């Protein structure tokens, strides 16, 4: 398949290991992966905060950048959820843009759902000899409904010990601009999540969104917990001899 990498703003600017690992996994599985250089923000932050008109240019840039691929894959449930659930709303009133969104949005996939649903793979040949717990991010669970796909992928990783996270589906409190507008509530929710992570005795906290890992990881770091945070893609890209 000819696949485009949608790196996302956060991945491109702050956490490049996740999109790089996504490319490694897809190429290992025989995909031809390209990075359309014209890609920019998906417009989620504009849309979520009520600036729908200002998001139109981002949506237009998105559909133009990703127009000619069999699939678009991103290491982010949040951004994929925005494309699949918000772009049509942003494009209302523009017939050309609406048609382009309707054509491209269904081809945009979060990494775990692409691997399991499109490629039909759960064992990607990964090796990661560590105790890991998994945080299911809100957008992946509630909007994309990825279900247990990330867990199925983790269970197939050789030598990985998977620890169940208490209250796993509770929000970590990040929520993008929510963390800026409601910092006290955000930190309290994150502290609950960090406490549950520590209860697992895991070495690594894994999730499918770098934004949530940034929030929880910051709390775990300040608590001197010794627990690393890693994107799902980084674990799935690990092989014997390459211990991230």
C-alpha beads as a LAMMPS data file, in Angstrom:
LAMMPS data file: protein, C-alpha beads

244 atoms
243 bonds

1 atom types
1 bond types

-500.0 500.0 xlo xhi
-500.0 500.0 ylo yhi
-500.0 500.0 zlo zhi

Masses

1 110.0

Atoms # bond

1 1 1 0.000 0.000 0.000
2 1 1 1.052 3.580 -0.628
3 1 1 0.646 5.188 2.763
4 1 1 1.079 8.783 3.882
5 1 1 2.400 9.595 7.341
6 1 1 0.371 12.259 9.131
7 1 1 2.949 13.211 11.768
8 1 1 0.704 15.727 13.645
9 1 1 1.925 19.030 15.080
10 1 1 2.999 17.566 18.408
11 1 1 4.799 14.669 16.759
12 1 1 6.600 16.899 14.283
13 1 1 7.602 19.607 16.763
14 1 1 8.112 17.838 20.094
15 1 1 7.893 14.032 19.939
16 1 1 9.371 12.933 16.575
17 1 1 10.178 9.435 17.879
18 1 1 6.515 8.426 17.533
19 1 1 6.074 9.301 13.824
20 1 1 9.525 7.900 13.033
21 1 1 8.604 4.636 14.758
22 1 1 5.318 4.573 12.829
23 1 1 7.265 4.670 9.565
24 1 1 9.557 1.860 10.746
25 1 1 6.584 -0.385 11.577
26 1 1 4.756 0.276 8.316
27 1 1 7.845 -0.259 6.176
28 1 1 8.599 -3.481 8.070
29 1 1 5.128 -4.658 7.062
30 1 1 5.685 -3.855 3.396
31 1 1 4.012 -0.458 3.066
32 1 1 5.458 2.287 0.888
33 1 1 5.437 5.282 3.226
34 1 1 5.724 8.919 2.245
35 1 1 5.710 12.149 4.249
36 1 1 3.795 14.875 2.393
37 1 1 5.786 17.996 3.252
38 1 1 2.772 20.272 2.711
39 1 1 0.924 18.883 5.742
40 1 1 0.185 21.229 8.630
41 1 1 -2.193 21.249 11.625
42 1 1 -5.465 19.332 11.294
43 1 1 -7.285 22.294 12.850
44 1 1 -8.462 20.508 15.970
45 1 1 -7.494 23.226 18.442
46 1 1 -9.253 25.892 16.375
47 1 1 -12.412 23.815 16.092
48 1 1 -12.472 22.759 19.749
49 1 1 -12.220 26.355 20.922
50 1 1 -14.937 27.675 18.613
51 1 1 -12.824 29.129 15.796
52 1 1 -14.416 27.049 13.070
53 1 1 -13.874 29.570 10.279
54 1 1 -10.201 29.806 11.127
55 1 1 -9.937 26.002 10.824
56 1 1 -11.088 25.988 7.183
57 1 1 -7.634 26.737 5.779
58 1 1 -6.134 23.888 7.827
59 1 1 -8.752 21.445 6.548
60 1 1 -8.215 22.613 2.981
61 1 1 -4.450 22.150 3.328
62 1 1 -5.006 18.692 4.826
63 1 1 -7.176 17.355 1.989
64 1 1 -4.797 18.756 -0.629
65 1 1 -1.718 17.256 1.057
66 1 1 -3.225 13.783 1.482
67 1 1 -5.294 13.530 -1.696
68 1 1 -3.415 10.814 -3.566
69 1 1 -2.785 7.984 -1.095
70 1 1 -4.299 4.593 -0.379
71 1 1 -4.305 5.425 3.339
72 1 1 -3.161 8.061 5.805
73 1 1 -1.770 6.871 9.156
74 1 1 -1.089 8.925 12.286
75 1 1 0.292 8.052 15.741
76 1 1 -2.540 10.022 17.343
77 1 1 -6.128 9.077 18.105
78 1 1 -6.858 12.708 18.893
79 1 1 -5.877 14.139 15.512
80 1 1 -7.441 11.274 13.554
81 1 1 -10.679 11.790 15.486
82 1 1 -10.611 15.443 14.481
83 1 1 -10.216 14.551 10.809
84 1 1 -12.965 11.958 10.834
85 1 1 -15.459 13.779 13.069
86 1 1 -14.774 17.509 12.729
87 1 1 -13.583 18.150 9.188
88 1 1 -17.030 17.627 7.656
89 1 1 -18.456 20.169 10.094
90 1 1 -15.733 22.699 9.280
91 1 1 -16.243 22.212 5.535
92 1 1 -20.011 22.889 5.632
93 1 1 -21.011 25.429 3.000
94 1 1 -18.063 24.681 0.714
95 1 1 -19.155 21.949 -1.700
96 1 1 -15.698 21.252 -3.123
97 1 1 -14.117 21.019 0.284
98 1 1 -16.968 18.882 1.619
99 1 1 -16.527 16.414 -1.238
100 1 1 -12.792 16.229 -0.625
101 1 1 -13.312 15.639 3.105
102 1 1 -15.893 12.917 2.436
103 1 1 -13.416 11.154 0.165
104 1 1 -10.288 11.420 2.313
105 1 1 -11.496 11.282 5.938
106 1 1 -12.454 7.564 5.862
107 1 1 -8.928 6.738 4.659
108 1 1 -7.310 8.368 7.708
109 1 1 -6.413 5.876 10.443
110 1 1 -4.909 5.831 13.910
111 1 1 -1.928 3.450 13.968
112 1 1 -3.450 0.551 15.927
113 1 1 -6.659 0.450 13.896
114 1 1 -4.697 0.570 10.644
115 1 1 -2.507 -2.341 11.708
116 1 1 -5.364 -4.520 12.958
117 1 1 -8.304 -3.529 10.742
118 1 1 -6.608 -2.644 7.456
119 1 1 -3.451 -4.770 7.385
120 1 1 -4.938 -7.559 9.513
121 1 1 -1.840 -7.778 11.712
122 1 1 -1.401 -8.025 15.473
123 1 1 2.156 -9.411 15.622
124 1 1 4.408 -6.780 14.059
125 1 1 7.625 -8.559 14.989
126 1 1 8.363 -6.447 18.055
127 1 1 10.498 -7.346 21.074
128 1 1 10.361 -5.324 24.298
129 1 1 11.474 -7.049 27.539
130 1 1 9.803 -4.715 30.034
131 1 1 6.728 -4.473 32.239
132 1 1 4.299 -2.113 30.490
133 1 1 0.917 -0.628 31.331
134 1 1 -1.372 0.963 28.734
135 1 1 -3.473 4.128 29.025
136 1 1 -6.373 4.223 26.513
137 1 1 -6.722 7.840 25.421
138 1 1 -10.150 9.464 25.348
139 1 1 -10.433 10.202 21.635
140 1 1 -9.225 6.746 20.626
141 1 1 -11.723 5.077 22.957
142 1 1 -14.763 7.347 22.657
143 1 1 -14.604 8.697 19.110
144 1 1 -12.547 6.177 17.133
145 1 1 -13.655 3.189 19.229
146 1 1 -10.366 1.361 18.768
147 1 1 -11.352 -0.981 21.601
148 1 1 -8.726 -3.541 22.529
149 1 1 -6.651 -3.204 19.346
150 1 1 -3.675 -1.563 21.092
151 1 1 -3.769 -4.242 23.794
152 1 1 -3.853 -7.009 21.187
153 1 1 -0.770 -5.504 19.573
154 1 1 1.024 -5.229 22.920
155 1 1 0.161 -8.807 23.901
156 1 1 1.873 -10.012 20.721
157 1 1 5.156 -8.259 21.566
158 1 1 7.770 -10.823 22.586
159 1 1 8.982 -10.650 26.211
160 1 1 6.625 -7.776 27.084
161 1 1 4.787 -8.134 30.394
162 1 1 1.472 -6.273 30.224
163 1 1 0.096 -4.901 33.504
164 1 1 -3.565 -3.896 33.778
165 1 1 -4.054 -0.207 34.590
166 1 1 -6.689 0.507 37.285
167 1 1 -9.489 2.853 36.141
168 1 1 -7.892 2.743 32.718
169 1 1 -10.596 4.601 30.804
170 1 1 -10.662 7.602 33.131
171 1 1 -9.412 10.737 31.376
172 1 1 -5.882 11.833 32.288
173 1 1 -7.008 15.462 32.425
174 1 1 -4.959 16.890 29.566
175 1 1 -7.652 17.618 26.983
176 1 1 -5.586 20.092 24.949
177 1 1 -6.705 23.624 25.812
178 1 1 -8.664 22.215 28.790
179 1 1 -5.358 21.910 30.656
180 1 1 -4.685 25.608 30.057
181 1 1 -8.146 26.831 30.963
182 1 1 -8.644 24.526 33.953
183 1 1 -5.140 23.779 35.263
184 1 1 -6.148 22.779 38.798
185 1 1 -8.731 20.252 37.594
186 1 1 -6.351 18.997 34.915
187 1 1 -3.535 18.398 37.411
188 1 1 -5.892 16.673 39.874
189 1 1 -7.101 14.289 37.154
190 1 1 -3.528 13.685 36.029
191 1 1 -2.460 12.951 39.603
192 1 1 -5.142 10.273 39.857
193 1 1 -3.908 8.729 36.617
194 1 1 -0.266 8.853 37.740
195 1 1 -1.208 7.165 41.019
196 1 1 -2.915 4.336 39.148
197 1 1 0.117 3.959 36.884
198 1 1 2.411 3.630 39.893
199 1 1 0.122 0.955 41.368
200 1 1 0.924 -1.326 38.413
201 1 1 4.673 -1.464 39.179
202 1 1 5.226 -0.931 35.463
203 1 1 8.539 0.235 34.052
204 1 1 6.843 1.937 31.115
205 1 1 3.537 3.730 30.560
206 1 1 2.338 3.377 26.987
207 1 1 -0.399 5.256 25.087
208 1 1 -1.404 6.127 21.538
209 1 1 -1.264 9.914 21.977
210 1 1 1.882 11.883 22.785
211 1 1 -0.227 14.675 24.303
212 1 1 -1.549 12.439 27.091
213 1 1 1.900 10.958 27.651
214 1 1 3.326 14.474 27.954
215 1 1 0.814 15.321 30.674
216 1 1 1.058 12.086 32.678
217 1 1 4.795 11.835 32.084
218 1 1 5.352 15.277 33.531
219 1 1 3.585 14.281 36.727
220 1 1 5.430 10.955 36.966
221 1 1 8.729 12.748 36.456
222 1 1 8.039 15.307 39.175
223 1 1 7.111 12.451 41.496
224 1 1 10.478 10.815 40.700
225 1 1 8.622 7.605 39.948
226 1 1 11.261 6.208 37.591
227 1 1 8.510 5.216 35.135
228 1 1 9.172 6.028 31.493
229 1 1 6.461 7.050 29.061
230 1 1 6.573 5.714 25.506
231 1 1 4.250 5.930 22.555
232 1 1 2.707 2.671 21.390
233 1 1 4.558 3.068 18.085
234 1 1 7.937 3.159 19.819
235 1 1 7.271 -0.143 21.554
236 1 1 5.952 -1.794 18.403
237 1 1 8.994 -0.596 16.448
238 1 1 11.410 -2.125 18.984
239 1 1 13.171 -5.298 17.932
240 1 1 15.739 -7.593 19.505
241 1 1 18.998 -5.718 19.711
242 1 1 17.223 -2.338 19.666
243 1 1 16.018 -1.628 23.188
244 1 1 14.569 1.853 23.291

Bonds

1 1 1 2
2 1 2 3
3 1 3 4
4 1 4 5
5 1 5 6
6 1 6 7
7 1 7 8
8 1 8 9
9 1 9 10
10 1 10 11
11 1 11 12
12 1 12 13
13 1 13 14
14 1 14 15
15 1 15 16
16 1 16 17
17 1 17 18
18 1 18 19
19 1 19 20
20 1 20 21
21 1 21 22
22 1 22 23
23 1 23 24
24 1 24 25
25 1 25 26
26 1 26 27
27 1 27 28
28 1 28 29
29 1 29 30
30 1 30 31
31 1 31 32
32 1 32 33
33 1 33 34
34 1 34 35
35 1 35 36
36 1 36 37
37 1 37 38
38 1 38 39
39 1 39 40
40 1 40 41
41 1 41 42
42 1 42 43
43 1 43 44
44 1 44 45
45 1 45 46
46 1 46 47
47 1 47 48
48 1 48 49
49 1 49 50
50 1 50 51
51 1 51 52
52 1 52 53
53 1 53 54
54 1 54 55
55 1 55 56
56 1 56 57
57 1 57 58
58 1 58 59
59 1 59 60
60 1 60 61
61 1 61 62
62 1 62 63
63 1 63 64
64 1 64 65
65 1 65 66
66 1 66 67
67 1 67 68
68 1 68 69
69 1 69 70
70 1 70 71
71 1 71 72
72 1 72 73
73 1 73 74
74 1 74 75
75 1 75 76
76 1 76 77
77 1 77 78
78 1 78 79
79 1 79 80
80 1 80 81
81 1 81 82
82 1 82 83
83 1 83 84
84 1 84 85
85 1 85 86
86 1 86 87
87 1 87 88
88 1 88 89
89 1 89 90
90 1 90 91
91 1 91 92
92 1 92 93
93 1 93 94
94 1 94 95
95 1 95 96
96 1 96 97
97 1 97 98
98 1 98 99
99 1 99 100
100 1 100 101
101 1 101 102
102 1 102 103
103 1 103 104
104 1 104 105
105 1 105 106
106 1 106 107
107 1 107 108
108 1 108 109
109 1 109 110
110 1 110 111
111 1 111 112
112 1 112 113
113 1 113 114
114 1 114 115
115 1 115 116
116 1 116 117
117 1 117 118
118 1 118 119
119 1 119 120
120 1 120 121
121 1 121 122
122 1 122 123
123 1 123 124
124 1 124 125
125 1 125 126
126 1 126 127
127 1 127 128
128 1 128 129
129 1 129 130
130 1 130 131
131 1 131 132
132 1 132 133
133 1 133 134
134 1 134 135
135 1 135 136
136 1 136 137
137 1 137 138
138 1 138 139
139 1 139 140
140 1 140 141
141 1 141 142
142 1 142 143
143 1 143 144
144 1 144 145
145 1 145 146
146 1 146 147
147 1 147 148
148 1 148 149
149 1 149 150
150 1 150 151
151 1 151 152
152 1 152 153
153 1 153 154
154 1 154 155
155 1 155 156
156 1 156 157
157 1 157 158
158 1 158 159
159 1 159 160
160 1 160 161
161 1 161 162
162 1 162 163
163 1 163 164
164 1 164 165
165 1 165 166
166 1 166 167
167 1 167 168
168 1 168 169
169 1 169 170
170 1 170 171
171 1 171 172
172 1 172 173
173 1 173 174
174 1 174 175
175 1 175 176
176 1 176 177
177 1 177 178
178 1 178 179
179 1 179 180
180 1 180 181
181 1 181 182
182 1 182 183
183 1 183 184
184 1 184 185
185 1 185 186
186 1 186 187
187 1 187 188
188 1 188 189
189 1 189 190
190 1 190 191
191 1 191 192
192 1 192 193
193 1 193 194
194 1 194 195
195 1 195 196
196 1 196 197
197 1 197 198
198 1 198 199
199 1 199 200
200 1 200 201
201 1 201 202
202 1 202 203
203 1 203 204
204 1 204 205
205 1 205 206
206 1 206 207
207 1 207 208
208 1 208 209
209 1 209 210
210 1 210 211
211 1 211 212
212 1 212 213
213 1 213 214
214 1 214 215
215 1 215 216
216 1 216 217
217 1 217 218
218 1 218 219
219 1 219 220
220 1 220 221
221 1 221 222
222 1 222 223
223 1 223 224
224 1 224 225
225 1 225 226
226 1 226 227
227 1 227 228
228 1 228 229
229 1 229 230
230 1 230 231
231 1 231 232
232 1 232 233
233 1 233 234
234 1 234 235
235 1 235 236
236 1 236 237
237 1 237 238
238 1 238 239
239 1 239 240
240 1 240 241
241 1 241 242
242 1 242 243
243 1 243 244
